[in-house]
Amino acid sequence: MVAGVMGLGAVAASSAKGTTIDEARQVETAVPVAVQRVTIPTTGIRDEAAMVLVGTALIGLAAALRRAA
């Protein structure tokens, strides 16, 4: 029922403008959009995650050296 009322409203709106339904249904051509491609590293781990792991290992190594000295 709601869809029928909306359909009648669309017909009434298009006829109020002086256009026909066929003129209102014209499809505009699609405009190409630039999309950035994101590649997945071959190692399976992101650069940020690798940097966090290396930083954590260096902090652990520094803590071990400090305790040993």
PDB file of N, CA, C, O and CB in Angstrom:
ATOM      1  N   MET A   1       0.826  -1.177   0.000  1.00  0.00           N
ATOM      2  CA  MET A   1       0.000   0.000   0.000  1.00  0.00           C
ATOM      3  C   MET A   1       0.874   1.245   0.000  1.00  0.00           C
ATOM      4  O   MET A   1       0.602   2.208  -0.717  1.00  0.00           O
ATOM      5  CB  MET A   1      -0.942  -0.005   1.199  1.00  0.00           C
ATOM      6  N   VAL A   2       1.930   1.217   0.813  1.00  0.00           N
ATOM      7  CA  VAL A   2       2.832   2.366   0.871  1.00  0.00           C
ATOM      8  C   VAL A   2       3.522   2.559  -0.467  1.00  0.00           C
ATOM      9  O   VAL A   2       3.673   3.689  -0.930  1.00  0.00           O
ATOM     10  CB  VAL A   2       3.875   2.186   1.988  1.00  0.00           C
ATOM     11  N   ALA A   3       3.942   1.462  -1.096  1.00  0.00           N
ATOM     12  CA  ALA A   3       4.620   1.569  -2.395  1.00  0.00           C
ATOM     13  C   ALA A   3       3.674   2.126  -3.451  1.00  0.00           C
ATOM     14  O   ALA A   3       4.096   2.895  -4.314  1.00  0.00           O
ATOM     15  CB  ALA A   3       5.159   0.195  -2.842  1.00  0.00           C
ATOM     16  N   GLY A   4       2.405   1.749  -3.392  1.00  0.00           N
ATOM     17  CA  GLY A   4       1.434   2.272  -4.340  1.00  0.00           C
ATOM     18  C   GLY A   4       1.229   3.760  -4.177  1.00  0.00           C
ATOM     19  O   GLY A   4       1.135   4.487  -5.166  1.00  0.00           O
ATOM     20  N   VAL A   5       1.158   4.224  -2.939  1.00  0.00           N
ATOM     21  CA  VAL A   5       0.995   5.652  -2.682  1.00  0.00           C
ATOM     22  C   VAL A   5       2.226   6.414  -3.152  1.00  0.00           C
ATOM     23  O   VAL A   5       2.106   7.501  -3.718  1.00  0.00           O
ATOM     24  CB  VAL A   5       0.741   5.912  -1.185  1.00  0.00           C
ATOM     25  N   MET A   6       3.409   5.849  -2.919  1.00  0.00           N
ATOM     26  CA  MET A   6       4.630   6.513  -3.370  1.00  0.00           C
ATOM     27  C   MET A   6       4.692   6.559  -4.890  1.00  0.00           C
ATOM     28  O   MET A   6       5.146   7.548  -5.466  1.00  0.00           O
ATOM     29  CB  MET A   6       5.867   5.801  -2.813  1.00  0.00           C
ATOM     30  N   GLY A   7       4.236   5.490  -5.545  1.00  0.00           N
ATOM     31  CA  GLY A   7       4.213   5.469  -7.006  1.00  0.00           C
ATOM     32  C   GLY A   7       3.275   6.517  -7.563  1.00  0.00           C
ATOM     33  O   GLY A   7       3.608   7.201  -8.530  1.00  0.00           O
ATOM     34  N   LEU A   8       2.106   6.649  -6.961  1.00  0.00           N
ATOM     35  CA  LEU A   8       1.163   7.686  -7.405  1.00  0.00           C
ATOM     36  C   LEU A   8       1.719   9.077  -7.148  1.00  0.00           C
ATOM     37  O   LEU A   8       1.500   9.993  -7.940  1.00  0.00           O
ATOM     38  CB  LEU A   8      -0.188   7.525  -6.696  1.00  0.00           C
ATOM     39  N   GLY A   9       2.433   9.234  -6.052  1.00  0.00           N
ATOM     40  CA  GLY A   9       3.055  10.534  -5.758  1.00  0.00           C
ATOM     41  C   GLY A   9       4.118  10.878  -6.783  1.00  0.00           C
ATOM     42  O   GLY A   9       4.268  12.043  -7.152  1.00  0.00           O
ATOM     43  N   ALA A  10       4.852   9.890  -7.243  1.00  0.00           N
ATOM     44  CA  ALA A  10       5.898  10.139  -8.245  1.00  0.00           C
ATOM     45  C   ALA A  10       5.281  10.525  -9.575  1.00  0.00           C
ATOM     46  O   ALA A  10       5.795  11.399 -10.274  1.00  0.00           O
ATOM     47  CB  ALA A  10       6.793   8.902  -8.419  1.00  0.00           C
ATOM     48  N   VAL A  11       4.166   9.867  -9.930  1.00  0.00           N
ATOM     49  CA  VAL A  11       3.489  10.201 -11.179  1.00  0.00           C
ATOM     50  C   VAL A  11       2.910  11.599 -11.093  1.00  0.00           C
ATOM     51  O   VAL A  11       2.999  12.368 -12.051  1.00  0.00           O
ATOM     52  CB  VAL A  11       2.381   9.179 -11.496  1.00  0.00           C
ATOM     53  N   ALA A  12       2.321  11.937  -9.961  1.00  0.00           N
ATOM     54  CA  ALA A  12       1.750  13.266  -9.791  1.00  0.00           C
ATOM     55  C   ALA A  12       2.824  14.338  -9.816  1.00  0.00           C
ATOM     56  O   ALA A  12       2.613  15.417 -10.369  1.00  0.00           O
ATOM     57  CB  ALA A  12       0.971  13.343  -8.493  1.00  0.00           C
ATOM     58  N   ALA A  13       3.986  14.044  -9.214  1.00  0.00           N
ATOM     59  CA  ALA A  13       5.072  15.023  -9.191  1.00  0.00           C
ATOM     60  C   ALA A  13       5.644  15.240 -10.582  1.00  0.00           C
ATOM     61  O   ALA A  13       5.956  16.369 -10.960  1.00  0.00           O
ATOM     62  CB  ALA A  13       6.175  14.574  -8.238  1.00  0.00           C
ATOM     63  N   SER A  14       5.784  14.154 -11.350  1.00  0.00           N
ATOM     64  CA  SER A  14       6.346  14.305 -12.690  1.00  0.00           C
ATOM     65  C   SER A  14       5.365  14.992 -13.619  1.00  0.00           C
ATOM     66  O   SER A  14       5.777  15.750 -14.497  1.00  0.00           O
ATOM     67  CB  SER A  14       6.741  12.948 -13.261  1.00  0.00           C
ATOM     68  N   SER A  15       4.060  14.742 -13.442  1.00  0.00           N
ATOM     69  CA  SER A  15       3.090  15.412 -14.296  1.00  0.00           C
ATOM     70  C   SER A  15       2.932  16.864 -13.890  1.00  0.00           C
ATOM     71  O   SER A  15       2.563  17.692 -14.723  1.00  0.00           O
ATOM     72  CB  SER A  15       1.742  14.698 -14.241  1.00  0.00           C
ATOM     73  N   ALA A  16       3.197  17.198 -12.643  1.00  0.00           N
ATOM     74  CA  ALA A  16       3.114  18.585 -12.201  1.00  0.00           C
ATOM     75  C   ALA A  16       4.235  19.416 -12.808  1.00  0.00           C
ATOM     76  O   ALA A  16       4.061  20.614 -13.034  1.00  0.00           O
ATOM     77  CB  ALA A  16       3.166  18.664 -10.677  1.00  0.00           C
ATOM     78  N   LYS A  17       5.374  18.802 -13.073  1.00  0.00           N
ATOM     79  CA  LYS A  17       6.499  19.505 -13.689  1.00  0.00           C
ATOM     80  C   LYS A  17       6.312  19.661 -15.186  1.00  0.00           C
ATOM     81  O   LYS A  17       7.004  20.459 -15.819  1.00  0.00           O
ATOM     82  CB  LYS A  17       7.797  18.771 -13.408  1.00  0.00           C
ATOM     83  N   GLY A  18       5.389  18.911 -15.753  1.00  0.00           N
ATOM     84  CA  GLY A  18       5.188  18.960 -17.194  1.00  0.00           C
ATOM     85  C   GLY A  18       6.029  17.946 -17.938  1.00  0.00           C
ATOM     86  O   GLY A  18       6.149  18.025 -19.161  1.00  0.00           O
ATOM     87  N   THR A  19       6.618  16.986 -17.222  1.00  0.00           N
ATOM     88  CA  THR A  19       7.406  15.948 -17.872  1.00  0.00           C
ATOM     89  C   THR A  19       6.632  14.646 -17.827  1.00  0.00           C
ATOM     90  O   THR A  19       5.776  14.444 -16.965  1.00  0.00           O
ATOM     91  CB  THR A  19       8.793  15.789 -17.199  1.00  0.00           C
ATOM     92  N   THR A  20       6.938  13.777 -18.753  1.00  0.00           N
ATOM     93  CA  THR A  20       6.302  12.465 -18.755  1.00  0.00           C
ATOM     94  C   THR A  20       7.140  11.494 -17.944  1.00  0.00           C
ATOM     95  O   THR A  20       8.263  11.806 -17.551  1.00  0.00           O
ATOM     96  CB  THR A  20       6.107  11.946 -20.194  1.00  0.00           C
ATOM     97  N   ILE A  21       6.589  10.319 -17.699  1.00  0.00           N
ATOM     98  CA  ILE A  21       7.317   9.310 -16.917  1.00  0.00           C
ATOM     99  C   ILE A  21       8.563   8.874 -17.665  1.00  0.00           C
ATOM    100  O   ILE A  21       9.603   8.660 -17.043  1.00  0.00           O
ATOM    101  CB  ILE A  21       6.419   8.088 -16.615  1.00  0.00           C
ATOM    102  N   ASP A  22       8.487   8.734 -18.998  1.00  0.00           N
ATOM    103  CA  ASP A  22       9.652   8.310 -19.773  1.00  0.00           C
ATOM    104  C   ASP A  22      10.765   9.346 -19.695  1.00  0.00           C
ATOM    105  O   ASP A  22      11.940   8.982 -19.648  1.00  0.00           O
ATOM    106  CB  ASP A  22       9.263   8.065 -21.233  1.00  0.00           C
ATOM    107  N   GLU A  23      10.421  10.619 -19.681  1.00  0.00           N
ATOM    108  CA  GLU A  23      11.443  11.657 -19.569  1.00  0.00           C
ATOM    109  C   GLU A  23      12.060  11.658 -18.174  1.00  0.00           C
ATOM    110  O   GLU A  23      13.248  11.939 -18.019  1.00  0.00           O
ATOM    111  CB  GLU A  23      10.846  13.037 -19.886  1.00  0.00           C
ATOM    112  N   ALA A  24      11.266  11.346 -17.176  1.00  0.00           N
ATOM    113  CA  ALA A  24      11.770  11.329 -15.806  1.00  0.00           C
ATOM    114  C   ALA A  24      12.668  10.127 -15.547  1.00  0.00           C
ATOM    115  O   ALA A  24      13.478  10.161 -14.621  1.00  0.00           O
ATOM    116  CB  ALA A  24      10.613  11.329 -14.823  1.00  0.00           C
ATOM    117  N   ARG A  25      12.547   9.064 -16.342  1.00  0.00           N
ATOM    118  CA  ARG A  25      13.324   7.845 -16.137  1.00  0.00           C
ATOM    119  C   ARG A  25      14.639   7.836 -16.903  1.00  0.00           C
ATOM    120  O   ARG A  25      15.325   6.813 -16.921  1.00  0.00           O
ATOM    121  CB  ARG A  25      12.509   6.654 -16.537  1.00  0.00           C
ATOM    122  N   GLN A  26      15.004   8.927 -17.525  1.00  0.00           N
ATOM    123  CA  GLN A  26      16.250   8.958 -18.281  1.00  0.00           C
ATOM    124  C   GLN A  26      17.421   8.740 -17.332  1.00  0.00           C
ATOM    125  O   GLN A  26      17.474   9.301 -16.238  1.00  0.00           O
ATOM    126  CB  GLN A  26      16.403  10.299 -19.044  1.00  0.00           C
ATOM    127  N   VAL A  27      18.347   7.920 -17.778  1.00  0.00           N
ATOM    128  CA  VAL A  27      19.492   7.572 -16.952  1.00  0.00           C
ATOM    129  C   VAL A  27      20.692   8.385 -17.413  1.00  0.00           C
ATOM    130  O   VAL A  27      20.992   8.460 -18.605  1.00  0.00           O
ATOM    131  CB  VAL A  27      19.792   6.049 -17.020  1.00  0.00           C
ATOM    132  N   GLU A  28      21.366   8.986 -16.456  1.00  0.00           N
ATOM    133  CA  GLU A  28      22.566   9.747 -16.779  1.00  0.00           C
ATOM    134  C   GLU A  28      23.738   8.787 -16.945  1.00  0.00           C
ATOM    135  O   GLU A  28      23.761   7.707 -16.355  1.00  0.00           O
ATOM    136  CB  GLU A  28      22.869  10.802 -15.681  1.00  0.00           C
ATOM    137  N   THR A  29      24.696   9.188 -17.745  1.00  0.00           N
ATOM    138  CA  THR A  29      25.867   8.338 -17.957  1.00  0.00           C
ATOM    139  C   THR A  29      26.732   8.337 -16.701  1.00  0.00           C
ATOM    140  O   THR A  29      26.816   9.334 -15.985  1.00  0.00           O
ATOM    141  CB  THR A  29      26.686   8.818 -19.184  1.00  0.00           C
ATOM    142  N   ALA A  30      27.358   7.224 -16.456  1.00  0.00           N
ATOM    143  CA  ALA A  30      28.203   7.079 -15.270  1.00  0.00           C
ATOM    144  C   ALA A  30      29.514   7.817 -15.476  1.00  0.00           C
ATOM    145  O   ALA A  30      30.111   7.765 -16.551  1.00  0.00           O
ATOM    146  CB  ALA A  30      28.466   5.589 -14.958  1.00  0.00           C
ATOM    147  N   VAL A  31      29.948   8.500 -14.438  1.00  0.00           N
ATOM    148  CA  VAL A  31      31.200   9.243 -14.462  1.00  0.00           C
ATOM    149  C   VAL A  31      32.277   8.365 -13.838  1.00  0.00           C
ATOM    150  O   VAL A  31      32.080   7.840 -12.742  1.00  0.00           O
ATOM    151  CB  VAL A  31      31.070  10.610 -13.707  1.00  0.00           C
ATOM    152  N   PRO A  32      33.409   8.196 -14.510  1.00  0.00           N
ATOM    153  CA  PRO A  32      34.465   7.370 -13.915  1.00  0.00           C
ATOM    154  C   PRO A  32      35.004   8.003 -12.632  1.00  0.00           C
ATOM    155  O   PRO A  32      35.166   9.220 -12.541  1.00  0.00           O
ATOM    156  CB  PRO A  32      35.610   7.161 -14.919  1.00  0.00           C
ATOM    157  N   VAL A  33      35.272   7.162 -11.659  1.00  0.00           N
ATOM    158  CA  VAL A  33      35.753   7.622 -10.362  1.00  0.00           C
ATOM    159  C   VAL A  33      37.133   7.026 -10.116  1.00  0.00           C
ATOM    160  O   VAL A  33      37.360   5.841 -10.359  1.00  0.00           O
ATOM    161  CB  VAL A  33      34.764   7.231  -9.221  1.00  0.00           C
ATOM    162  N   ALA A  34      38.046   7.852  -9.634  1.00  0.00           N
ATOM    163  CA  ALA A  34      39.393   7.373  -9.331  1.00  0.00           C
ATOM    164  C   ALA A  34      39.362   6.611  -8.004  1.00  0.00           C
ATOM    165  O   ALA A  34      38.845   7.114  -7.007  1.00  0.00           O
ATOM    166  CB  ALA A  34      40.410   8.559  -9.269  1.00  0.00           C
ATOM    167  N   VAL A  35      39.914   5.403  -7.998  1.00  0.00           N
ATOM    168  CA  VAL A  35      39.950   4.571  -6.804  1.00  0.00           C
ATOM    169  C   VAL A  35      41.391   4.179  -6.538  1.00  0.00           C
ATOM    170  O   VAL A  35      42.101   3.720  -7.434  1.00  0.00           O
ATOM    171  CB  VAL A  35      39.047   3.312  -6.960  1.00  0.00           C
ATOM    172  N   GLN A  36      41.814   4.365  -5.295  1.00  0.00           N
ATOM    173  CA  GLN A  36      43.178   3.998  -4.934  1.00  0.00           C
ATOM    174  C   GLN A  36      43.247   2.507  -4.688  1.00  0.00           C
ATOM    175  O   GLN A  36      42.440   1.960  -3.937  1.00  0.00           O
ATOM    176  CB  GLN A  36      43.654   4.776  -3.693  1.00  0.00           C
ATOM    177  N   ARG A  37      44.205   1.845  -5.316  1.00  0.00           N
ATOM    178  CA  ARG A  37      44.386   0.411  -5.108  1.00  0.00           C
ATOM    179  C   ARG A  37      45.305   0.190  -3.915  1.00  0.00           C
ATOM    180  O   ARG A  37      46.341   0.842  -3.787  1.00  0.00           O
ATOM    181  CB  ARG A  37      44.962  -0.270  -6.381  1.00  0.00           C
ATOM    182  N   VAL A  38      44.924  -0.715  -3.061  1.00  0.00           N
ATOM    183  CA  VAL A  38      45.724  -1.052  -1.895  1.00  0.00           C
ATOM    184  C   VAL A  38      46.227  -2.465  -2.092  1.00  0.00           C
ATOM    185  O   VAL A  38      45.444  -3.400  -2.257  1.00  0.00           O
ATOM    186  CB  VAL A  38      44.909  -0.913  -0.567  1.00  0.00           C
ATOM    187  N   THR A  39      47.535  -2.611  -2.073  1.00  0.00           N
ATOM    188  CA  THR A  39      48.117  -3.937  -2.269  1.00  0.00           C
ATOM    189  C   THR A  39      48.409  -4.577  -0.908  1.00  0.00           C
ATOM    190  O   THR A  39      48.741  -3.888   0.057  1.00  0.00           O
ATOM    191  CB  THR A  39      49.413  -3.850  -3.125  1.00  0.00           C
ATOM    192  N   ILE A  40      48.285  -5.868  -0.850  1.00  0.00           N
ATOM    193  CA  ILE A  40      48.580  -6.616   0.361  1.00  0.00           C
ATOM    194  C   ILE A  40      50.041  -7.057   0.294  1.00  0.00           C
ATOM    195  O   ILE A  40      50.466  -7.624  -0.713  1.00  0.00           O
ATOM    196  CB  ILE A  40      47.616  -7.846   0.524  1.00  0.00           C
ATOM    197  N   PRO A  41      50.806  -6.808   1.339  1.00  0.00           N
ATOM    198  CA  PRO A  41      52.211  -7.217   1.329  1.00  0.00           C
ATOM    199  C   PRO A  41      52.351  -8.725   1.125  1.00  0.00           C
ATOM    200  O   PRO A  41      51.498  -9.505   1.551  1.00  0.00           O
ATOM    201  CB  PRO A  41      52.894  -6.799   2.635  1.00  0.00           C
ATOM    202  N   THR A  42      53.427  -9.115   0.477  1.00  0.00           N
ATOM    203  CA  THR A  42      53.646 -10.527   0.203  1.00  0.00           C
ATOM    204  C   THR A  42      53.980 -11.308   1.466  1.00  0.00           C
ATOM    205  O   THR A  42      53.796 -12.525   1.509  1.00  0.00           O
ATOM    206  CB  THR A  42      54.755 -10.692  -0.811  1.00  0.00           C
ATOM    207  N   THR A  43      54.468 -10.621   2.497  1.00  0.00           N
ATOM    208  CA  THR A  43      54.816 -11.312   3.728  1.00  0.00           C
ATOM    209  C   THR A  43      53.591 -11.639   4.561  1.00  0.00           C
ATOM    210  O   THR A  43      53.674 -12.461   5.473  1.00  0.00           O
ATOM    211  CB  THR A  43      55.777 -10.479   4.537  1.00  0.00           C
ATOM    212  N   GLY A  44      52.460 -11.020   4.274  1.00  0.00           N
ATOM    213  CA  GLY A  44      51.247 -11.287   5.012  1.00  0.00           C
ATOM    214  C   GLY A  44      51.094 -10.429   6.251  1.00  0.00           C
ATOM    215  O   GLY A  44      50.113 -10.595   6.977  1.00  0.00           O
ATOM    216  N   ILE A  45      52.018  -9.517   6.530  1.00  0.00           N
ATOM    217  CA  ILE A  45      51.930  -8.648   7.698  1.00  0.00           C
ATOM    218  C   ILE A  45      52.106  -7.206   7.228  1.00  0.00           C
ATOM    219  O   ILE A  45      52.947  -6.914   6.378  1.00  0.00           O
ATOM    220  CB  ILE A  45      53.004  -9.030   8.778  1.00  0.00           C
ATOM    221  N   ARG A  46      51.319  -6.332   7.781  1.00  0.00           N
ATOM    222  CA  ARG A  46      51.386  -4.925   7.387  1.00  0.00           C
ATOM    223  C   ARG A  46      52.640  -4.267   7.947  1.00  0.00           C
ATOM    224  O   ARG A  46      53.201  -4.731   8.939  1.00  0.00           O
ATOM    225  CB  ARG A  46      50.136  -4.172   7.861  1.00  0.00           C
ATOM    226  N   ASP A  47      53.077  -3.185   7.308  1.00  0.00           N
ATOM    227  CA  ASP A  47      54.287  -2.489   7.736  1.00  0.00           C
ATOM    228  C   ASP A  47      54.154  -1.956   9.162  1.00  0.00           C
ATOM    229  O   ASP A  47      55.106  -2.023   9.941  1.00  0.00           O
ATOM    230  CB  ASP A  47      54.600  -1.342   6.779  1.00  0.00           C
ATOM    231  N   GLU A  48      52.981  -1.430   9.505  1.00  0.00           N
ATOM    232  CA  GLU A  48      52.795  -0.876  10.844  1.00  0.00           C
ATOM    233  C   GLU A  48      52.922  -1.969  11.911  1.00  0.00           C
ATOM    234  O   GLU A  48      53.534  -1.762  12.959  1.00  0.00           O
ATOM    235  CB  GLU A  48      51.423  -0.184  10.951  1.00  0.00           C
ATOM    236  N   ALA A  49      52.341  -3.121  11.627  1.00  0.00           N
ATOM    237  CA  ALA A  49      52.424  -4.232  12.584  1.00  0.00           C
ATOM    238  C   ALA A  49      53.859  -4.717  12.720  1.00  0.00           C
ATOM    239  O   ALA A  49      54.293  -5.060  13.820  1.00  0.00           O
ATOM    240  CB  ALA A  49      51.512  -5.394  12.148  1.00  0.00           C
ATOM    241  N   ALA A  50      54.589  -4.751  11.632  1.00  0.00           N
ATOM    242  CA  ALA A  50      55.987  -5.173  11.680  1.00  0.00           C
ATOM    243  C   ALA A  50      56.816  -4.193  12.509  1.00  0.00           C
ATOM    244  O   ALA A  50      57.688  -4.606  13.273  1.00  0.00           O
ATOM    245  CB  ALA A  50      56.563  -5.289  10.256  1.00  0.00           C
ATOM    246  N   MET A  51      56.544  -2.897  12.357  1.00  0.00           N
ATOM    247  CA  MET A  51      57.282  -1.904  13.140  1.00  0.00           C
ATOM    248  C   MET A  51      56.974  -2.031  14.629  1.00  0.00           C
ATOM    249  O   MET A  51      57.866  -1.863  15.460  1.00  0.00           O
ATOM    250  CB  MET A  51      56.948  -0.491  12.655  1.00  0.00           C
ATOM    251  N   VAL A  52      55.724  -2.324  14.972  1.00  0.00           N
ATOM    252  CA  VAL A  52      55.364  -2.512  16.380  1.00  0.00           C
ATOM    253  C   VAL A  52      56.085  -3.726  16.947  1.00  0.00           C
ATOM    254  O   VAL A  52      56.593  -3.678  18.068  1.00  0.00           O
ATOM    255  CB  VAL A  52      53.836  -2.673  16.541  1.00  0.00           C
ATOM    256  N   LEU A  53      56.135  -4.814  16.186  1.00  0.00           N
ATOM    257  CA  LEU A  53      56.831  -6.015  16.669  1.00  0.00           C
ATOM    258  C   LEU A  53      58.324  -5.770  16.847  1.00  0.00           C
ATOM    259  O   LEU A  53      58.904  -6.207  17.840  1.00  0.00           O
ATOM    260  CB  LEU A  53      56.612  -7.178  15.704  1.00  0.00           C
ATOM    261  N   VAL A  54      58.948  -5.086  15.911  1.00  0.00           N
ATOM    262  CA  VAL A  54      60.383  -4.795  16.023  1.00  0.00           C
ATOM    263  C   VAL A  54      60.644  -3.875  17.203  1.00  0.00           C
ATOM    264  O   VAL A  54      61.608  -4.073  17.943  1.00  0.00           O
ATOM    265  CB  VAL A  54      60.917  -4.157  14.723  1.00  0.00           C
ATOM    266  N   GLY A  55      59.787  -2.862  17.390  1.00  0.00           N
ATOM    267  CA  GLY A  55      59.948  -1.951  18.528  1.00  0.00           C
ATOM    268  C   GLY A  55      59.796  -2.665  19.850  1.00  0.00           C
ATOM    269  O   GLY A  55      60.545  -2.404  20.791  1.00  0.00           O
ATOM    270  N   THR A  56      58.829  -3.569  19.929  1.00  0.00           N
ATOM    271  CA  THR A  56      58.629  -4.340  21.161  1.00  0.00           C
ATOM    272  C   THR A  56      59.827  -5.234  21.448  1.00  0.00           C
ATOM    273  O   THR A  56      60.244  -5.367  22.598  1.00  0.00           O
ATOM    274  CB  THR A  56      57.356  -5.186  21.063  1.00  0.00           C
ATOM    275  N   ALA A  57      60.375  -5.841  20.416  1.00  0.00           N
ATOM    276  CA  ALA A  57      61.556  -6.696  20.596  1.00  0.00           C
ATOM    277  C   ALA A  57      62.758  -5.866  21.062  1.00  0.00           C
ATOM    278  O   ALA A  57      63.518  -6.312  21.922  1.00  0.00           O
ATOM    279  CB  ALA A  57      61.897  -7.434  19.275  1.00  0.00           C
ATOM    280  N   LEU A  58      62.935  -4.676  20.510  1.00  0.00           N
ATOM    281  CA  LEU A  58      64.061  -3.829  20.925  1.00  0.00           C
ATOM    282  C   LEU A  58      63.907  -3.362  22.372  1.00  0.00           C
ATOM    283  O   LEU A  58      64.886  -3.307  23.115  1.00  0.00           O
ATOM    284  CB  LEU A  58      64.183  -2.612  19.995  1.00  0.00           C
ATOM    285  N   ILE A  59      62.685  -3.029  22.770  1.00  0.00           N
ATOM    286  CA  ILE A  59      62.453  -2.622  24.156  1.00  0.00           C
ATOM    287  C   ILE A  59      62.728  -3.787  25.104  1.00  0.00           C
ATOM    288  O   ILE A  59      63.323  -3.603  26.165  1.00  0.00           O
ATOM    289  CB  ILE A  59      61.006  -2.110  24.339  1.00  0.00           C
ATOM    290  N   GLY A  60      62.292  -4.987  24.716  1.00  0.00           N
ATOM    291  CA  GLY A  60      62.566  -6.166  25.540  1.00  0.00           C
ATOM    292  C   GLY A  60      64.047  -6.463  25.636  1.00  0.00           C
ATOM    293  O   GLY A  60      64.540  -6.827  26.703  1.00  0.00           O
ATOM    294  N   LEU A  61      64.760  -6.313  24.535  1.00  0.00           N
ATOM    295  CA  LEU A  61      66.211  -6.530  24.534  1.00  0.00           C
ATOM    296  C   LEU A  61      66.918  -5.504  25.412  1.00  0.00           C
ATOM    297  O   LEU A  61      67.845  -5.847  26.145  1.00  0.00           O
ATOM    298  CB  LEU A  61      66.763  -6.466  23.103  1.00  0.00           C
ATOM    299  N   ALA A  62      66.488  -4.262  25.341  1.00  0.00           N
ATOM    300  CA  ALA A  62      67.098  -3.216  26.175  1.00  0.00           C
ATOM    301  C   ALA A  62      66.828  -3.484  27.652  1.00  0.00           C
ATOM    302  O   ALA A  62      67.706  -3.268  28.488  1.00  0.00           O
ATOM    303  CB  ALA A  62      66.559  -1.821  25.781  1.00  0.00           C
ATOM    304  N   ALA A  63      65.629  -3.949  27.982  1.00  0.00           N
ATOM    305  CA  ALA A  63      65.305  -4.256  29.374  1.00  0.00           C
ATOM    306  C   ALA A  63      66.154  -5.429  29.865  1.00  0.00           C
ATOM    307  O   ALA A  63      66.621  -5.414  31.003  1.00  0.00           O
ATOM    308  CB  ALA A  63      63.798  -4.576  29.525  1.00  0.00           C
ATOM    309  N   ALA A  64      66.359  -6.443  29.025  1.00  0.00           N
ATOM    310  CA  ALA A  64      67.169  -7.595  29.425  1.00  0.00           C
ATOM    311  C   ALA A  64      68.621  -7.175  29.635  1.00  0.00           C
ATOM    312  O   ALA A  64      69.249  -7.622  30.595  1.00  0.00           O
ATOM    313  CB  ALA A  64      67.082  -8.716  28.366  1.00  0.00           C
ATOM    314  N   LEU A  65      69.167  -6.335  28.771  1.00  0.00           N
ATOM    315  CA  LEU A  65      70.546  -5.859  28.912  1.00  0.00           C
ATOM    316  C   LEU A  65      70.710  -4.992  30.168  1.00  0.00           C
ATOM    317  O   LEU A  65      71.746  -5.032  30.832  1.00  0.00           O
ATOM    318  CB  LEU A  65      70.964  -5.061  27.661  1.00  0.00           C
ATOM    319  N   ARG A  66      69.686  -4.223  30.475  1.00  0.00           N
ATOM    320  CA  ARG A  66      69.774  -3.348  31.646  1.00  0.00           C
ATOM    321  C   ARG A  66      69.785  -4.173  32.938  1.00  0.00           C
ATOM    322  O   ARG A  66      70.497  -3.841  33.886  1.00  0.00           O
ATOM    323  CB  ARG A  66      68.596  -2.347  31.660  1.00  0.00           C
ATOM    324  N   ARG A  67      68.981  -5.261  32.966  1.00  0.00           N
ATOM    325  CA  ARG A  67      68.944  -6.108  34.145  1.00  0.00           C
ATOM    326  C   ARG A  67      70.237  -6.886  34.304  1.00  0.00           C
ATOM    327  O   ARG A  67      70.674  -7.154  35.423  1.00  0.00           O
ATOM    328  CB  ARG A  67      67.767  -7.060  34.072  1.00  0.00           C
ATOM    329  N   ALA A  68      70.853  -7.251  33.176  1.00  0.00           N
ATOM    330  CA  ALA A  68      72.071  -8.044  33.233  1.00  0.00           C
ATOM    331  C   ALA A  68      73.254  -7.206  33.704  1.00  0.00           C
ATOM    332  O   ALA A  68      74.205  -7.736  34.279  1.00  0.00           O
ATOM    333  CB  ALA A  68      72.369  -8.652  31.870  1.00  0.00           C
ATOM    334  N   ALA A  69      73.196  -5.910  33.462  1.00  0.00           N
ATOM    335  CA  ALA A  69      74.352  -5.054  33.806  1.00  0.00           C
ATOM    336  C   ALA A  69      74.333  -4.578  35.228  1.00  0.00           C
ATOM    337  O   ALA A  69      75.236  -3.857  35.650  1.00  0.00           O
ATOM    338  CB  ALA A  69      74.405  -3.862  32.901  1.00  0.00           C
TER     339      ALA A  69
END
